Amino acid sequence: MHIEEKIAFLRQPGNYPDKPKRIEVVETHMSCVFLTENFAYKLKKPVRYNFLDFSTLEARQKDCEWEVSLNRRLAGQVYLGTVPLTIQADGGLQLDGEGRVVDWLVQMRRLPADRMLDAAIREGTVDAEDVQNISQVLADFYRFSHPLFISPAEYRRRFEEDIQSNLIELRDSRYGLPKAQLDRLEAAQKRFLSEQGGLLEQRARDGRIIDAHGDLRPQHICLTVPPVIIDCLEFNREFRILDPMDELAYLSMECERLGASHIGDEILGRYRETVGDTCPIELIGFYKVFRACLRAKIAVWHIEDHQVQDHQRWLRLARTYLDLAEGYLRHGNGG
């Protein structure tokens, strides 16, 4: 059965147990999310990239199960479970039916859109208590996560390879990104690895690397009490094997992009104080530069999606990230 038939079925309000009045659909490269008034249902697309494979029913089922399990670490009451999409004897589809399973969905409680951190930043509704609560949730998560073994040399080598991969993509002539700027960013990151790469290796030696969230952005943090953090990067474990300081530098960079650098910096600072992490400022700056370049690469990837019409929007976003990265260099961080 084609994905289009499944999507058409799931767009119809009458096909859901709670009989919602309407369905909102949010589509990405990898999934379609169907929003009722109270719930969200995520359907994985049967896609295959070099970093994931959802091409089989078995793979999609396994990923749905992983998504629920991993996200319950930081959003236990949000992720309700997996739901089968079945085909009945008469050939019709049914959500959570008794027929043959043709796909799987993740079911979540729907969170209030206006309390997601990115929306709250734009509306100016984030207060000191919100920041303190986020900081506490993240500090506890990182502090009680088991350290993972990765050799210092391998941890450093991952950055060498990823920096090269990011810049190769960003230099593609189709995007027309400033060559001189890309050259400066590449040189600065390579210089850091050459001159201060030992700081990365020390993080591995100190047991700072954990199975983290993997995509800690403001749009994934909900300011409930306590806060919940959704949409961890479940489909590729390697992308979650991170230094918490790298992940918090990423969040700080994203808050700065939204005009609220103080929020991310305060969360990062509270973590350092709570766990006694003396990570050097130079390494935090490097992490920010690296993450900004990675997000620029992900932005231009959207241009390759044939369903994306507004290419200029993604090019503007890529340039914003590159400008952020260069700003960190000008202030003496990251290179």
DOFITI-659487 format. One line per field, with one value per residue: residue number from 1; residue in three letters; x, y, z of N, C-alpha, C in turn. Coordinates in steps of 0.1 Angstrom, whole numbers. Layout:
<atoms>
num <- NUM ...;
residu <- ALA ...;
n_c1 <- X ...;
n_c2 <- Y ...;
n_c3 <- Z ...;
ca_c1 <- X ...;
ca_c2 <- Y ...;
ca_c3 <- Z ...;
c_c1 <- X ...;
c_c2 <- Y ...;
c_c3 <- Z ...;
</atoms>
This chain:
<atoms>
num <- 1 2 3 4 5 6 7 8 9 10 11 12 13 14 15 16 17 18 19 20 21 22 23 24 25 26 27 28 29 30 31 32 33 34 35 36 37 38 39 40 41 42 43 44 45 46 47 48 49 50 51 52 53 54 55 56 57 58 59 60 61 62 63 64 65 66 67 68 69 70 71 72 73 74 75 76 77 78 79 80 81 82 83 84 85 86 87 88 89 90 91 92 93 94 95 96 97 98 99 100 101 102 103 104 105 106 107 108 109 110 111 112 113 114 115 116 117 118 119 120 121 122 123 124 125 126 127 128 129 130 131 132 133 134 135 136 137 138 139 140 141 142 143 144 145 146 147 148 149 150 151 152 153 154 155 156 157 158 159 160 161 162 163 164 165 166 167 168 169 170 171 172 173 174 175 176 177 178 179 180 181 182 183 184 185 186 187 188 189 190 191 192 193 194 195 196 197 198 199 200 201 202 203 204 205 206 207 208 209 210 211 212 213 214 215 216 217 218 219 220 221 222 223 224 225 226 227 228 229 230 231 232 233 234 235 236 237 238 239 240 241 242 243 244 245 246 247 248 249 250 251 252 253 254 255 256 257 258 259 260 261 262 263 264 265 266 267 268 269 270 271 272 273 274 275 276 277 278 279 280 281 282 283 284 285 286 287 288 289 290 291 292 293 294 295 296 297 298 299 300 301 302 303 304 305 306 307 308 309 310 311 312 313 314 315 316 317 318 319 320 321 322 323 324 325 326 327 328 329 330 331 332 333 334 335;
residu <- MET HIS ILE GLU GLU LYS ILE ALA PHE LEU ARG GLN PRO GLY ASN TYR PRO ASP LYS PRO LYS ARG ILE GLU VAL VAL GLU THR HIS MET SER CYS VAL PHE LEU THR GLU ASN PHE ALA TYR LYS LEU LYS LYS PRO VAL ARG TYR ASN PHE LEU ASP PHE SER THR LEU GLU ALA ARG GLN LYS ASP CYS GLU TRP GLU VAL SER LEU ASN ARG ARG LEU ALA GLY GLN VAL TYR LEU GLY THR VAL PRO LEU THR ILE GLN ALA ASP GLY GLY LEU GLN LEU ASP GLY GLU GLY ARG VAL VAL ASP TRP LEU VAL GLN MET ARG ARG LEU PRO ALA ASP ARG MET LEU ASP ALA ALA ILE ARG GLU GLY THR VAL ASP ALA GLU ASP VAL GLN ASN ILE SER GLN VAL LEU ALA ASP PHE TYR ARG PHE SER HIS PRO LEU PHE ILE SER PRO ALA GLU TYR ARG ARG ARG PHE GLU GLU ASP ILE GLN SER ASN LEU ILE GLU LEU ARG ASP SER ARG TYR GLY LEU PRO LYS ALA GLN LEU ASP ARG LEU GLU ALA ALA GLN LYS ARG PHE LEU SER GLU GLN GLY GLY LEU LEU GLU GLN ARG ALA ARG ASP GLY ARG ILE ILE ASP ALA HIS GLY ASP LEU ARG PRO GLN HIS ILE CYS LEU THR VAL PRO PRO VAL ILE ILE ASP CYS LEU GLU PHE ASN ARG GLU PHE ARG ILE LEU ASP PRO MET ASP GLU LEU ALA TYR LEU SER MET GLU CYS GLU ARG LEU GLY ALA SER HIS ILE GLY ASP GLU ILE LEU GLY ARG TYR ARG GLU THR VAL GLY ASP THR CYS PRO ILE GLU LEU ILE GLY PHE TYR LYS VAL PHE ARG ALA CYS LEU ARG ALA LYS ILE ALA VAL TRP HIS ILE GLU ASP HIS GLN VAL GLN ASP HIS GLN ARG TRP LEU ARG LEU ALA ARG THR TYR LEU ASP LEU ALA GLU GLY TYR LEU ARG HIS GLY ASN GLY GLY;
n_c1 <- 8 6 22 8 -19 -22 -17 -38 -60 -54 -57 -84 -108 -128 -117 -103 -101 -110 -126 -120 -126 -111 -81 -48 -19 15 44 75 109 111 88 52 31 1 -23 -46 -72 -63 -42 -12 -2 24 36 60 78 84 114 148 180 215 219 198 172 141 127 114 86 91 114 103 85 103 116 96 91 115 115 95 104 130 123 107 125 127 102 81 53 42 46 27 26 29 9 -9 -15 -40 -52 -84 -107 -124 -108 -105 -88 -78 -73 -55 -67 -79 -69 -46 -14 -2 13 29 24 35 20 12 6 -9 9 8 10 17 34 57 92 104 83 75 97 96 72 79 74 88 99 120 116 108 132 149 136 139 166 171 158 174 200 197 191 215 234 227 229 245 280 295 318 342 369 394 408 390 368 377 383 358 348 366 360 333 333 346 327 305 314 320 294 282 297 288 280 255 242 253 267 288 320 344 337 330 356 370 356 361 389 392 380 395 420 415 412 438 454 441 428 432 415 390 396 401 376 364 382 375 351 328 310 278 247 227 202 202 190 186 167 149 123 116 113 90 73 59 50 66 90 89 107 109 110 136 166 161 166 192 217 244 244 234 254 270 287 274 279 283 258 243 256 247 219 221 231 210 190 201 199 172 171 174 198 206 190 197 224 222 210 231 251 240 240 268 275 259 268 294 311 339 343 363 360 368 363 336 329 339 322 298 303 307 282 265 274 267 239 235 241 221 199 203 200 172 165 169 147 119 94 96 91 99 128 145 140 152 179 183 182 204 224 221 228 256 265 262 280 304 304 309 336 347 344 363 358 358 378;
n_c2 <- -12 22 51 75 67 60 84 99 86 91 118 122 132 115 90 86 75 94 111 138 173 184 178 186 187 181 180 164 156 130 121 122 141 139 159 160 175 167 148 136 120 102 93 73 80 58 60 61 71 79 79 68 42 36 19 -5 -22 -35 -20 5 0 -8 16 34 22 26 54 60 48 61 88 89 93 120 130 116 114 122 106 81 56 30 27 5 7 -7 -30 -39 -67 -59 -44 -18 8 9 25 13 -12 -47 -60 -69 -56 -27 -5 16 39 65 75 105 127 159 188 222 247 273 272 261 264 280 294 308 324 341 354 367 356 340 333 337 315 295 292 283 259 244 242 226 202 193 193 172 151 148 145 120 103 74 74 69 47 60 62 87 95 87 102 128 124 121 147 159 145 152 180 183 171 188 212 205 200 226 241 236 247 252 265 289 301 323 320 330 333 306 295 308 298 270 270 280 261 238 247 249 222 213 228 228 205 186 193 183 155 152 155 130 113 120 109 122 118 109 91 112 137 147 165 191 216 248 245 220 219 221 244 234 224 200 210 195 176 169 148 135 125 97 79 73 62 70 98 107 103 122 150 165 193 200 196 215 238 239 243 269 283 282 295 320 326 331 354 354 350 350 331 305 306 309 285 267 277 271 244 238 248 232 205 208 211 219 227 241 275 280 255 253 274 264 242 256 269 247 235 254 255 229 230 249 233 214 230 238 213 210 222 204 188 180 187 211 245 271 280 301 308 288 291 317 310 293 311 327 310 306 332 335 316 327 350 340 334 360 370 357 330 295 291;
n_c3 <- 0 -8 5 1 2 29 41 31 44 71 72 76 99 110 112 136 170 190 176 164 156 136 116 118 97 98 79 73 61 69 81 88 107 124 138 163 184 209 207 191 162 148 117 101 71 43 37 27 37 39 66 79 77 67 51 53 68 92 100 104 125 145 149 157 182 195 195 213 236 241 242 265 285 289 286 298 303 279 257 245 233 208 178 157 122 103 79 69 64 44 29 37 57 91 122 148 146 141 119 93 99 84 88 113 140 161 191 208 235 228 230 244 220 223 245 239 238 217 207 230 234 212 218 241 267 284 316 346 363 345 331 351 357 333 333 356 349 327 338 357 340 325 345 357 337 322 317 285 268 247 226 232 208 188 194 188 161 150 149 131 107 104 102 78 61 65 53 27 17 21 3 -21 -54 -61 -41 -36 -14 6 -4 8 34 42 39 59 82 80 82 108 124 118 127 154 161 155 173 197 200 219 240 233 234 261 272 265 279 305 309 300 279 267 262 247 241 214 196 207 206 209 200 208 234 260 281 304 338 355 330 297 273 240 210 206 190 176 156 149 167 169 165 188 207 227 241 270 272 246 235 251 243 217 221 233 211 194 208 208 181 179 193 220 236 263 276 267 275 302 310 303 319 345 344 344 369 386 382 385 362 345 319 293 282 256 243 244 227 203 200 195 171 154 156 145 118 111 113 93 70 72 67 40 28 27 3 -16 -14 -32 -26 -13 -17 -11 -16 -10 16 30 22 33 60 63 58 80 101 94 97 125 133 124 140 165 162 158 183 196 202 195 176;
ca_c1 <- 0 14 22 -2 -32 -22 -18 -52 -68 -51 -62 -98 -111 -136 -109 -96 -110 -115 -134 -117 -133 -103 -68 -37 -8 29 52 90 115 110 75 40 24 -13 -26 -60 -72 -57 -32 -4 2 35 38 73 78 93 125 162 191 227 219 186 165 127 122 106 76 98 123 95 80 113 120 85 93 127 112 87 113 140 117 102 135 125 88 74 38 38 47 17 29 28 -4 -9 -25 -43 -61 -95 -111 -130 -98 -104 -78 -84 -63 -55 -76 -75 -65 -31 -7 5 22 29 25 38 10 17 -3 -5 14 3 19 22 43 70 102 107 71 75 108 91 62 84 67 97 103 131 112 109 146 154 130 145 180 171 155 185 211 194 192 229 241 224 232 257 290 298 332 346 383 397 412 378 359 383 382 344 347 374 352 320 336 348 314 296 319 318 280 280 304 281 278 240 237 259 271 300 332 354 332 332 370 373 350 368 402 392 377 407 430 411 415 452 460 434 420 433 404 380 401 400 362 362 389 368 338 317 302 267 236 220 189 206 185 181 163 138 109 114 111 77 74 50 57 79 92 91 116 104 117 150 171 160 169 207 223 257 241 231 265 275 291 263 283 281 243 239 261 238 207 225 232 196 183 207 194 159 172 174 210 207 183 206 236 219 209 244 258 235 245 282 275 252 275 309 318 348 346 369 352 372 357 321 328 341 310 288 307 304 267 260 277 259 225 235 241 207 190 204 194 158 164 168 133 111 81 99 89 105 142 151 138 162 192 185 184 217 233 220 237 270 268 263 293 315 303 316 350 351 345 374 354 356 388;
ca_c2 <- 0 34 61 85 62 60 98 103 80 97 132 123 132 104 78 86 71 105 118 152 181 186 172 194 178 186 170 166 146 116 117 131 142 142 165 162 185 162 139 137 106 103 82 74 77 47 66 56 80 73 79 60 34 34 14 -17 -21 -39 -9 16 -4 -7 30 39 17 33 68 61 45 71 101 88 98 135 134 103 114 126 95 71 43 28 23 0 10 -20 -32 -48 -77 -53 -36 -5 10 12 29 4 -23 -61 -67 -70 -43 -21 5 19 53 69 83 114 138 171 199 235 253 286 270 256 275 289 303 317 334 351 362 373 351 331 339 332 302 286 289 275 245 237 239 215 189 189 189 159 141 146 140 107 94 67 77 59 47 63 66 101 97 85 114 139 121 123 161 161 140 160 194 182 168 200 222 200 203 240 247 232 259 255 273 303 306 330 312 335 330 292 293 312 288 258 272 282 248 229 253 245 208 212 235 226 192 178 196 173 142 152 152 116 107 123 102 132 115 101 90 124 140 147 176 200 229 254 240 207 221 227 250 229 222 204 210 182 178 158 146 132 120 83 70 70 64 77 112 111 101 136 157 174 207 202 198 228 249 239 250 283 289 283 306 333 329 336 367 352 343 349 319 293 308 307 270 261 280 264 230 238 250 221 193 211 209 230 227 254 284 278 244 257 282 255 235 265 271 234 232 264 250 217 235 255 222 208 240 237 200 212 227 192 182 185 193 224 255 284 277 313 308 279 298 327 304 288 323 332 301 309 345 332 309 337 359 334 336 374 372 349 316 285 290;
ca_c3 <- 0 -10 16 -2 7 43 45 28 54 84 72 79 114 114 113 149 181 198 167 165 146 124 116 112 93 97 71 72 52 74 88 87 120 123 151 167 195 222 205 179 156 138 107 94 57 39 31 31 36 44 81 84 67 71 39 56 79 104 104 109 138 155 151 165 196 200 197 225 248 243 246 278 294 292 283 301 302 266 247 250 228 193 174 144 111 98 67 73 54 32 22 43 67 105 132 160 143 143 107 90 101 72 93 127 143 175 197 219 240 222 239 240 210 228 256 234 241 206 206 242 232 203 225 253 279 292 329 353 368 333 328 362 356 322 337 365 342 319 347 363 330 322 357 360 325 323 307 275 264 233 228 229 194 180 196 180 147 145 145 119 96 103 97 64 55 65 44 13 13 20 -8 -34 -61 -63 -30 -37 -1 4 -3 18 48 44 40 73 91 79 87 122 130 117 136 168 162 155 184 210 199 232 249 230 239 275 275 264 290 318 309 298 267 271 252 250 234 201 188 217 201 216 196 214 249 264 294 314 351 350 315 290 261 231 197 206 177 179 144 147 180 169 165 202 216 228 254 273 269 231 234 256 234 206 226 235 198 188 216 203 168 182 200 235 240 277 281 265 283 317 312 302 331 356 343 348 383 393 381 386 349 342 304 289 273 242 237 242 215 192 198 189 157 147 155 135 105 108 110 79 61 72 61 25 24 24 -11 -24 -13 -43 -21 -7 -27 -7 -14 -5 30 36 20 43 73 62 60 94 109 91 104 139 135 123 151 176 159 160 198 202 206 185 166;
c_c1 <- 9 12 11 -16 -33 -24 -32 -62 -66 -55 -77 -102 -119 -129 -102 -106 -117 -124 -132 -125 -124 -89 -58 -25 5 38 66 95 112 97 64 34 10 -18 -41 -60 -64 -44 -24 0 12 36 51 71 88 105 138 172 204 228 207 180 151 120 113 96 83 107 115 89 91 117 109 87 105 123 104 96 123 134 110 112 132 111 79 59 33 37 39 20 29 14 -3 -19 -27 -52 -71 -98 -117 -121 -96 -93 -85 -72 -65 -66 -71 -69 -50 -25 0 14 21 30 28 26 15 5 1 -2 9 14 25 32 56 80 104 95 71 86 102 80 67 78 76 102 115 128 113 123 152 148 136 159 180 168 167 197 209 196 207 237 239 225 245 268 293 312 333 361 385 400 399 369 364 381 368 343 355 366 339 322 338 335 305 301 318 304 277 286 298 277 263 235 242 262 285 312 342 350 334 347 374 368 358 382 402 389 389 419 428 415 430 458 454 425 421 422 392 384 399 386 359 369 382 355 326 307 291 257 226 207 192 201 178 179 151 125 107 113 98 77 62 57 55 80 93 99 113 114 132 154 172 166 183 214 236 255 238 243 273 280 279 266 281 266 238 244 252 225 210 225 219 188 188 201 180 159 171 186 211 200 192 219 234 217 222 252 254 239 259 283 270 261 290 317 326 353 352 360 355 365 342 320 330 328 299 291 303 289 261 262 269 245 224 234 227 197 191 199 179 155 163 155 124 98 83 99 98 120 149 150 150 176 194 188 199 227 233 229 252 274 270 277 305 315 310 332 355 352 355 370 354 367 401;
c_c2 <- 12 44 71 80 63 75 103 99 88 112 133 122 120 91 77 82 82 114 133 160 183 179 183 184 186 176 174 156 132 111 126 130 147 147 166 172 180 153 142 123 108 91 84 72 66 52 59 67 73 72 72 52 30 26 2 -14 -24 -27 2 13 -3 7 37 35 24 48 69 58 56 84 101 92 112 139 121 103 118 115 83 57 42 23 17 6 -3 -20 -43 -58 -71 -44 -22 -4 13 15 20 -7 -37 -68 -67 -56 -39 -10 7 34 54 78 92 122 151 182 212 243 265 285 263 268 285 299 313 327 345 360 369 368 341 339 332 317 292 282 280 260 237 233 227 202 184 185 176 148 138 140 125 97 87 71 66 59 51 68 81 104 96 97 126 137 123 138 164 157 149 174 193 180 180 210 218 203 218 247 244 245 262 264 287 309 313 322 316 332 315 289 296 302 275 259 273 269 238 234 249 230 206 217 231 213 184 181 186 159 141 149 137 109 109 117 111 128 105 99 101 125 140 158 186 214 235 248 226 207 228 231 246 228 208 204 196 185 166 157 144 125 104 74 67 73 72 92 117 109 114 139 166 189 210 205 211 240 250 246 265 290 291 294 319 336 334 349 366 345 341 336 307 294 305 292 263 264 273 250 229 239 237 208 195 208 221 230 241 262 282 266 246 265 274 247 243 267 258 232 242 260 238 221 242 244 216 217 239 224 201 216 215 184 188 191 207 234 267 281 289 313 299 284 309 321 299 300 328 323 304 322 343 325 319 347 353 335 350 377 363 335 308 284 296;
c_c3 <- 0 2 14 3 22 48 43 39 67 84 76 93 118 116 127 160 188 189 168 154 134 126 110 108 92 90 71 62 56 79 84 101 119 137 153 178 207 219 192 175 146 130 100 79 53 31 35 27 41 59 87 73 73 60 41 67 92 109 110 123 148 159 160 180 202 203 210 237 251 248 260 289 298 290 286 299 288 256 252 245 213 190 160 134 104 86 70 61 42 25 27 54 80 114 144 158 145 131 105 92 88 76 108 129 158 179 208 223 232 232 235 232 216 240 251 235 230 205 218 241 223 209 237 266 287 305 335 358 357 331 339 361 345 327 347 358 334 328 353 352 327 333 360 348 326 313 297 271 249 234 225 214 185 182 188 165 141 141 132 106 93 98 82 56 54 54 29 8 11 8 -21 -41 -63 -52 -30 -24 -2 6 7 32 51 46 54 83 91 85 102 129 130 126 150 170 163 168 197 210 212 242 246 236 254 280 275 276 304 319 308 287 271 259 255 243 219 192 197 212 209 213 201 229 252 279 303 327 355 335 309 277 252 219 198 193 179 168 142 160 180 170 180 212 217 241 257 271 254 229 239 249 222 209 227 221 192 195 211 189 169 190 215 239 255 283 279 274 298 319 312 314 344 356 348 363 391 393 383 374 346 327 300 280 258 235 235 230 203 189 191 174 149 145 145 121 101 105 97 69 60 66 45 20 20 9 -20 -24 -23 -38 -15 -19 -24 -5 -8 10 36 34 30 57 74 64 74 103 106 97 119 142 134 134 163 174 162 175 205 207 194 175 170;
</atoms>
